[in-house]
Amino acid sequence: MNAAQLAFFRQRLLNERAELAAHLREVKTSIASHERDSDEADQASFEEELRLALRQADRESRLITNIDAALKRIESGDYGYCEETGEPIGLQRLLFRPTAKLSIEAKERQERKEHHFRKARGE
């Protein structure tokens, strides 16, 4: 991958990280500013919205961690290479998922293996 491509992905990751961090701040502010409703239906509705917001925030927090790892791989020169095979991941896959650590083939193998283990355990 050339320097311009690495700069493109670095900026894309930084932008996505900033957007996620801003959204997480909004969620925290929203939670902190909520006053308890005396109406049970309103409180139940808020609690359901809160549960969904916290689930989304958890996913976004994990994505920030993955973005940070991808940025470190850019800095170390490992970005764009499969952690399993060492082969290039491919620009199309990175455009779709810039945090990818595995090539499509390696990811498919991993998913087949996970599916096999789940099936063997009876899940």
N, C-alpha and C positions, 0 to 999 in steps of 0.2 A: 504494500500500500504506500502510495507516495505522500509527501508532506501535505499537499493540498487536501487530499482525502482525509488524512488524520485530523487536520485542522477543522474540516467540515464536521466530522463525527464528534470531535471534542466540543465544538460550539453547540452542536445539537444536543449533546448530553448535558452540557451546562445549562442550556435554556430549559430543557425538560426538568432538570433538578430544581431550578429556580421556581418554575411553575408549581411543582409538587410541594416545595417548601412553603410557598405562599398559600397554597390551598390548606396545608396542614395548620398554618398559623390561623387561618380563617376558622377552621373547625374548632381549634382550641379556644379562640375568642368567643365563638358562638356558644360553646359549652359553658364557659366561665360566666357569660353574661345572662344565662338562662335563669329565670326565676321560677320557682315551683308554682304550678297552677293548683288552685283549690279544686278545680273540676277534674274528676278522675279520668274522664275521657280525654281531656286535653293533655293531662299528665301521661297517660298511656300512649297517646299519639307521639308526644315528645320523646318518650323512652324508646319507642320503635324507631323514630328518626335518628335518635342518638346511637342506637345499636347499629344501624346501617352506616352511619357516619364513622363510627369507630372501626367497623370492618373495613371500610374504604381507606381510612387513615392508616390502618395496619398494613394494607396492601401497598399504599403509597410509601410508607416508611421502609418497607422491604425493597421497593423499587429504588428508592434513594440510595440504599446500601449497595444495590447492584450497579447503579450509575457510578457511585464512588469507586467501586471495584473496576469498572470499565475505564474510568478516567486514569486510574493507577496503571492499568494495562497499557493505555496510550503512552503514558510517561515512561514506562519500562520497555516499550517496544514490542510488547506481546499482544497488543490489540489486533483483532482481525485473524488470529490464528487459533485453531481448535485446541483446547486444553488436553483433549484425549489423544488426538493424532498428530498435532503440530502442523497440519495442513491449513491453508487459507480457508476462512469461513465463507467468504464470498460477499461481494458488495450487496447483492440483492437481499440476502438474509440480514446483513447488518442494517440496511435501509429499513427493513421491516422491524427488526429487533436489535437496536444498537447496543444492547447490553449482552448480546449472545456470546457465550463462551464455548459453544460446541458447534461444529458444522452440522448441516441438516442430517447427514448420514449418522453421525455420532449421536445426535439428539434422538433420532428414530430408534437407534439401537438401545439407548437408555430407556426410552418409553416402552419398547417391546419387553425389555428386561423387567421393568417395574410392573407391567401388565402381567407378565408371567408369574412374578412373585405374588401379586395380589390374587391371581387365579389359583395358585398353589395353596394359598392360605384360606381360600374359600370366601374371599370378599366379594 
